[in-house]
């Protein structure tokens, strides 16, 4: 069923009311319904693989391999993972009975939150809209998707996919710019799931507070990578280059900067150059599969960073093609703009440390990052860093890959985000875990009532 949704408030309000009414019928609650909708979504995505890849090529110059690995494949994997486990997740979970509640039974009942608003970003525009939607469907909600206007080709494909697959009273897409997001955020949804920048995340949370709407905020920040002196430098460089320069660095969990032990700096930089050349050739600006910057505004912001520190790799840029070479900067400090904000582009500042505690202190002096990556072969070092530094999630001797497993929750902490999703955590994110106590009527304890003699002494004994 097709429905062209324009961007006026009345349409947004009407859509929310339509979804509230549909949710109120109870149609979304059964296991059979949820499984059927997940199957429909899977089929729709599979049928449109080529169209999604073409749209990602237009918006971000994403190769087919990257498009499948980072977007389509992750969504299909998430759907399959959820389908196999949803029946178990939906079952009420029994809990232990306290001595004071003898004769009763306690349950935790997963309940849908209701109507969900999912606001997706432009950097992984398909996956970061569809993966939360899988959780919303699995948990029994209705949903409105708001894709980014900065990735119009993907937005159009996604809108068509949803309109052809679902009734808008159940799942709908509203396209448009910032004004559409503001109109939607003014409405009393039962859940808001937002992926984007820290600054916009604060605005989303402020809007949600007006209705006391629960939020999941998947934000960002400056995610560090530590390369210790005992690291496998060849692998560290290859995996850091992969994590940093894929999608032209426009990844929320990309390594934002590297802290490298002084004794391995030169060899690390040598291996990094080799990896980048192997990935993108001698001239990455002409490589057909090297990503482009999403907009002129973002390009100009990133180009300004190229004038900071010392460029030891890359540094070239093509404004017409919106491309910036994989670039490494040294001789940077924390007072420079490149170290003050999340880079979100193919520029890697490298700082040097002498003692590990120095690196830990530099990270902990700043807001808690979304991700952290440590390269070290020493188990004691690995334990020390993961315990000493707070971060949303991360990898030891790799980058990005913690996001790709449905068994791990993905999310930030502090300024890098609130809440987590993927796999069962997506189901829980869009659910309320309702507590239910079923009390026996076969007997009754008189000591709890005001008229009981000696009730206080009995209660004290029981509660000890």
HELIX and SHEET records of a PDB file:
HELIX    1   1 UNK A    9  UNK A   24  1                                  16    
HELIX    2   2 UNK A   31  UNK A   47  1                                  17    
HELIX    3   3 UNK A   49  UNK A   60  1                                  12    
HELIX    4   4 UNK A   64  UNK A   67  1                                   4    
HELIX    5   5 UNK A   68  UNK A   72  3                                   5    
HELIX    6   6 UNK A   73  UNK A   90  1                                  18    
HELIX    7   7 UNK A   99  UNK A  101  5                                   3    
HELIX    8   8 UNK A  127  UNK A  138  1                                  12    
HELIX    9   9 UNK A  152  UNK A  165  1                                  14    
HELIX   10  10 UNK A  178  UNK A  185  1                                   8    
HELIX   11  11 UNK A  198  UNK A  209  1                                  12    
HELIX   12  12 UNK A  233  UNK A  245  1                                  13    
HELIX   13  13 UNK A  246  UNK A  249  5                                   4    
HELIX   14  14 UNK A  262  UNK A  264  5                                   3    
HELIX   15  15 UNK A  265  UNK A  280  1                                  16    
HELIX   16  16 UNK A  284  UNK A  286  5                                   3    
HELIX   17  17 UNK A  296  UNK A  305  1                                  10    
HELIX   18  18 UNK A  337  UNK A  339  5                                   3    
HELIX   19  19 UNK A  356  UNK A  364  1                                   9    
HELIX   20  20 UNK A  379  UNK A  388  1                                  10    
HELIX   21  21 UNK A  401  UNK A  404  5                                   4    
HELIX   22  22 UNK A  414  UNK A  416  5                                   3    
HELIX   23  23 UNK A  424  UNK A  429  1                                   6    
HELIX   24  24 UNK A  446  UNK A  448  5                                   3    
HELIX   25  25 UNK A  455  UNK A  463  1                                   9    
SHEET    1   A 3 UNK A  93  UNK A  95  0                                        
SHEET    2   A 3 UNK A 105  UNK A 112 -1                                        
SHEET    3   A 3 UNK A 431  UNK A 438 -1                                        
SHEET    1   B 6 UNK A 171  UNK A 173  0                                        
SHEET    2   B 6 UNK A 142  UNK A 146  1                                        
SHEET    3   B 6 UNK A 115  UNK A 119  1                                        
SHEET    4   B 6 UNK A 191  UNK A 195  1                                        
SHEET    5   B 6 UNK A 214  UNK A 218  1                                        
SHEET    6   B 6 UNK A 417  UNK A 418 -1                                        
SHEET    1   C 7 UNK A 310  UNK A 313  0                                        
SHEET    2   C 7 UNK A 327  UNK A 330 -1                                        
SHEET    3   C 7 UNK A 347  UNK A 353  1                                        
SHEET    4   C 7 UNK A 257  UNK A 261  1                                        
SHEET    5   C 7 UNK A 224  UNK A 227  1                                        
SHEET    6   C 7 UNK A 369  UNK A 375  1                                        
SHEET    7   C 7 UNK A 391  UNK A 396  1                                        
SHEET    1   D 2 UNK A 317  UNK A 318  0                                        
SHEET    2   D 2 UNK A 323  UNK A 324 -1                                        
SHEET    1   E 2 UNK A 410  UNK A 411  0                                        
SHEET    2   E 2 UNK A 420  UNK A 421 -1                                        
END                                                                             
